Amino acid sequence: MAMPFINEMICPFDKKHYTCVRQGYDGRDEIFCTNCNKRISQATNIYRQYNVMTINLVELINRKYGTRFYPFITSIVSERMLKSELDYFSSNYANRFFGLKIYTGLSFDVLNNIHFNANIPLLIHTGTYFNQQPKNMLNFLLNYDGPVCLAHFARIDIESIRVLSEKNNLYLDSSPASRLSEVCSRNEALAKNITTPKDLYYKILNVIGTKKLLWGSDAPYGNVATELKLFHELNLSLEEKFDILYNNALRFLSLAP
């Protein structure tokens, strides 16, 4: 998928400033600097050219190396952008992309305010800010028909995970367990039960089981070798590990029953 941190998102006054995209009123999106507290630019379909580049690059890599990477197109939480990008890529790149990555981290709106439904797989970023928290996505997720994967162990929102676990089309990914366990250690409510990455795995698996978790590393921010070594140290059967490493991803991508 296209990286969410693209040149058009950088504040011209300080590249370390935190910028977001919000839906404008003239058919375009506003890039807004939260540090400067002002609009720095406008754009229409800000990620489209990068999504096209991603699809073409993934296809080139797959042909050259015989790999099976599955490109997703990136969008922020914008009802206009989600619908327009899906329409555009469905019309012009049919069967060449596999889903939408909704990056909540650079968005002003929350998913519960969005009216969007499709049968296409969604990968949704989760975090600790208001619009990244699973509890503020529940209405959207409970009404979405296609497969959904909430990234980053759904940021350990156990109560929301428990509610969503009843939905057959919902998955979580495990990226990155080694770093997320550190987050848990700083949370008083979670620290009692989660002090190591393995504790985190077992806590999540106890809620959703082994058929709805996808292994992930969060590369390049996480380390693939570290996360894979940690995973293989878990007390799980070979079948359970194979589901988490492979089968569940195929089901999420709608490539397997």
C-alpha positions as CSV (number, residue, x, y, z in Angstrom):
1,M,0.0,0.0,0.0
2,A,1.1,3.6,-0.5
3,M,2.9,5.2,2.5
4,P,0.6,7.7,4.2
5,F,3.4,10.1,4.8
6,I,3.8,11.6,1.3
7,N,5.4,14.9,0.2
8,E,2.1,16.7,-0.2
9,M,1.4,16.1,3.5
10,I,4.5,17.8,4.8
11,C,4.1,21.3,6.4
12,P,6.3,23.8,4.5
13,F,7.2,25.5,7.8
14,D,8.4,22.5,9.7
15,K,8.4,18.9,8.4
16,K,8.0,17.6,11.9
17,H,4.6,19.2,12.3
18,Y,1.6,16.9,12.4
19,T,-0.7,17.3,9.4
20,C,-4.1,15.8,8.7
21,V,-6.5,15.6,5.7
22,R,-10.0,16.8,6.1
23,Q,-12.9,16.7,3.7
24,G,-13.4,20.1,2.0
25,Y,-16.6,21.6,0.7
26,D,-15.7,22.0,-2.9
27,G,-14.9,18.4,-3.9
28,R,-11.3,18.7,-2.7
29,D,-9.5,17.7,0.5
30,E,-7.7,20.1,2.7
31,I,-4.2,19.4,4.1
32,F,-4.3,21.0,7.5
33,C,-1.3,21.6,9.9
34,T,-2.4,21.0,13.4
35,N,0.7,22.8,14.8
36,C,0.3,25.9,12.6
37,N,-3.5,25.6,12.9
38,K,-4.1,26.4,9.3
39,R,-4.7,24.9,5.9
40,I,-1.4,24.5,4.0
41,S,-2.8,23.1,0.7
42,Q,-5.7,21.5,-1.1
43,A,-5.8,18.4,-3.2
44,T,-8.1,16.1,-5.1
45,N,-7.5,12.4,-4.4
46,I,-4.2,13.1,-2.8
47,Y,-3.1,9.4,-2.7
48,R,-4.3,8.4,-6.2
49,Q,-1.0,8.7,-8.1
50,Y,0.8,6.9,-5.3
51,N,-1.7,4.1,-5.2
52,V,-1.2,3.7,-9.0
53,M,2.5,3.6,-8.5
54,T,2.1,1.0,-5.7
55,I,0.0,-1.3,-7.9
56,N,2.5,-1.1,-10.8
57,L,5.5,-1.7,-8.5
58,V,3.9,-4.7,-6.8
59,E,3.1,-6.3,-10.1
60,L,6.7,-5.7,-11.3
61,I,8.1,-7.3,-8.2
62,N,5.7,-10.3,-8.4
63,R,6.7,-10.9,-12.1
64,K,10.4,-10.5,-11.5
65,Y,10.7,-12.6,-8.3
66,G,7.7,-14.9,-8.5
67,T,6.3,-13.5,-5.2
68,R,2.7,-13.0,-4.2
69,F,2.2,-9.6,-2.8
70,Y,-1.3,-8.2,-2.7
71,P,-1.5,-4.4,-3.2
72,F,-4.0,-2.3,-1.2
73,I,-4.9,1.3,-2.0
74,T,-4.6,3.9,0.7
75,S,-7.2,6.4,1.8
76,I,-7.8,8.5,4.9
77,V,-11.2,8.7,6.8
78,S,-13.1,10.7,4.2
79,E,-16.4,9.5,2.8
80,R,-15.8,11.3,-0.5
81,M,-12.3,9.8,-0.9
82,L,-13.3,6.3,0.0
83,K,-16.1,6.2,-2.5
84,S,-14.3,8.0,-5.3
85,E,-11.1,5.9,-4.9
86,L,-13.0,2.6,-4.9
87,D,-15.0,3.7,-8.0
88,Y,-11.9,4.8,-9.8
89,F,-9.8,1.8,-9.1
90,S,-12.6,-0.7,-9.6
91,S,-13.2,0.9,-13.1
92,N,-9.6,1.3,-14.1
93,Y,-7.6,-1.3,-12.1
94,A,-10.1,-4.2,-11.7
95,N,-8.5,-7.3,-10.3
96,R,-5.2,-5.5,-9.8
97,F,-5.8,-4.4,-6.1
98,F,-7.2,-6.3,-3.2
99,G,-8.5,-3.8,-0.8
100,L,-8.5,-0.4,0.9
101,K,-6.1,0.7,3.7
102,I,-7.9,3.3,5.8
103,Y,-5.2,5.4,7.6
104,T,-7.0,6.9,10.5
105,G,-3.8,8.6,11.8
106,L,-3.9,11.4,9.3
107,S,-7.6,12.0,9.4
108,F,-9.8,14.5,11.3
109,D,-13.0,12.5,11.1
110,V,-13.9,9.2,12.9
111,L,-15.2,6.1,11.1
112,N,-18.4,6.1,13.0
113,N,-19.4,9.3,11.0
114,I,-18.7,7.6,7.7
115,H,-21.4,5.9,5.5
116,F,-19.5,3.5,3.4
117,N,-20.1,-0.2,2.8
118,A,-18.7,-2.7,0.3
119,N,-17.5,-6.3,0.0
120,I,-13.9,-5.3,-0.5
121,P,-11.3,-6.1,2.3
122,L,-10.4,-3.2,4.6
123,L,-7.2,-2.8,6.6
124,I,-7.7,-0.1,9.3
125,H,-5.0,1.6,11.3
126,T,-5.6,1.7,15.0
127,G,-3.9,3.8,17.7
128,T,-4.4,5.7,20.9
129,Y,-5.8,9.0,19.6
130,F,-9.6,9.5,19.6
131,N,-10.2,8.8,15.9
132,Q,-7.9,5.8,15.9
133,Q,-9.5,3.9,18.8
134,P,-11.7,0.9,18.0
135,K,-14.4,2.0,20.3
136,N,-15.0,5.0,18.0
137,M,-15.3,2.6,15.0
138,L,-17.8,0.2,16.4
139,N,-20.9,1.4,14.5
140,F,-19.0,1.4,11.2
141,L,-17.4,-2.0,11.7
142,L,-20.6,-3.7,12.9
143,N,-22.4,-2.5,9.7
144,Y,-19.6,-3.2,7.2
145,D,-20.2,-6.3,5.0
146,G,-16.8,-7.1,3.7
147,P,-13.7,-8.5,5.5
148,V,-12.0,-6.1,7.9
149,C,-8.6,-6.4,9.5
150,L,-7.9,-4.0,12.4
151,A,-4.1,-3.4,12.5
152,H,-1.8,-3.5,15.6
153,F,-3.8,-5.9,17.8
154,A,-6.6,-3.2,17.7
155,R,-4.4,-1.3,20.2
156,I,-5.5,-3.7,23.0
157,D,-9.0,-2.4,23.3
158,I,-10.2,-5.6,24.8
159,E,-13.9,-4.6,25.3
160,S,-14.2,-3.5,21.7
161,I,-12.4,-6.6,20.5
162,R,-14.8,-8.7,22.5
163,V,-17.8,-7.0,20.9
164,L,-16.4,-7.3,17.4
165,S,-15.2,-10.9,17.8
166,E,-18.8,-12.0,17.1
167,K,-18.5,-10.8,13.5
168,N,-17.2,-13.5,11.2
169,N,-15.7,-11.0,8.8
170,L,-13.5,-9.2,11.4
171,Y,-9.8,-10.0,11.9
172,L,-6.9,-8.5,13.9
173,D,-3.2,-8.4,13.0
174,S,-0.3,-8.9,15.4
175,S,2.0,-6.1,14.4
176,P,4.2,-5.5,16.3
177,A,3.8,-7.6,19.4
178,S,7.2,-6.7,20.8
179,R,6.5,-3.0,20.8
180,L,2.9,-3.1,21.8
181,S,3.7,-5.1,24.9
182,E,5.6,-2.0,26.0
183,V,2.5,0.1,25.5
184,C,0.6,-2.4,27.8
185,S,3.2,-2.1,30.5
186,R,2.5,1.6,30.8
187,N,-1.3,1.0,31.0
188,E,-2.3,0.3,34.6
189,A,-5.4,-1.7,33.6
190,L,-3.4,-3.9,31.2
191,A,-0.1,-4.2,33.0
192,K,-1.5,-6.7,35.5
193,N,-2.1,-9.2,32.7
194,I,0.3,-8.2,29.9
195,T,3.9,-7.8,30.7
196,T,5.5,-9.6,27.8
197,P,4.8,-10.0,24.1
198,K,3.7,-13.6,24.7
199,D,1.2,-12.4,27.3
200,L,-0.2,-10.0,24.6
201,Y,-0.7,-12.8,22.1
202,Y,-2.4,-15.1,24.6
203,K,-4.7,-12.3,25.8
204,I,-5.9,-11.6,22.3
205,L,-6.2,-15.2,21.3
206,N,-8.3,-15.9,24.3
207,V,-10.8,-13.4,23.0
208,I,-10.8,-14.1,19.2
209,G,-9.2,-17.5,18.8
210,T,-6.6,-18.6,16.3
211,K,-8.8,-18.3,13.2
212,K,-9.1,-14.5,13.2
213,L,-5.5,-13.3,13.9
214,L,-3.1,-12.4,11.1
215,W,0.6,-12.4,11.9
216,G,2.4,-9.1,11.1
217,S,5.6,-7.3,11.8
218,D,4.8,-3.7,11.0
219,A,7.9,-3.6,8.8
220,P,9.8,-1.3,8.2
221,Y,8.9,0.1,11.7
222,G,9.0,-3.4,13.2
223,N,11.6,-6.1,12.7
224,V,10.4,-9.2,10.7
225,A,13.0,-11.6,12.2
226,T,12.3,-10.5,15.8
227,E,8.5,-10.8,15.4
228,L,8.7,-14.2,13.7
229,K,11.1,-15.6,16.3
230,L,8.7,-14.4,19.0
231,F,5.7,-16.0,17.3
232,H,7.3,-19.4,16.9
233,E,8.0,-19.4,20.7
234,L,4.3,-19.4,21.4
235,N,2.7,-22.5,22.8
236,L,0.5,-23.2,19.8
237,S,0.0,-26.2,17.6
238,L,1.4,-26.4,14.1
239,E,-2.1,-26.1,12.6
240,E,-2.8,-23.0,14.7
241,K,0.4,-21.3,13.7
242,F,-0.2,-22.1,10.0
243,D,-3.6,-20.4,10.3
244,I,-2.1,-17.3,11.8
245,L,0.8,-17.1,9.4
246,Y,-1.1,-18.1,6.2
247,N,-4.6,-19.4,6.1
248,N,-6.3,-16.5,7.9
249,A,-4.7,-14.0,5.5
250,L,-6.1,-15.9,2.5
251,R,-9.5,-15.8,4.1
252,F,-9.3,-12.1,4.8
253,L,-8.2,-11.5,1.2
254,S,-11.2,-13.6,0.1
255,L,-8.8,-16.0,-1.7
256,A,-9.9,-19.0,0.4
257,P,-13.1,-20.2,2.0
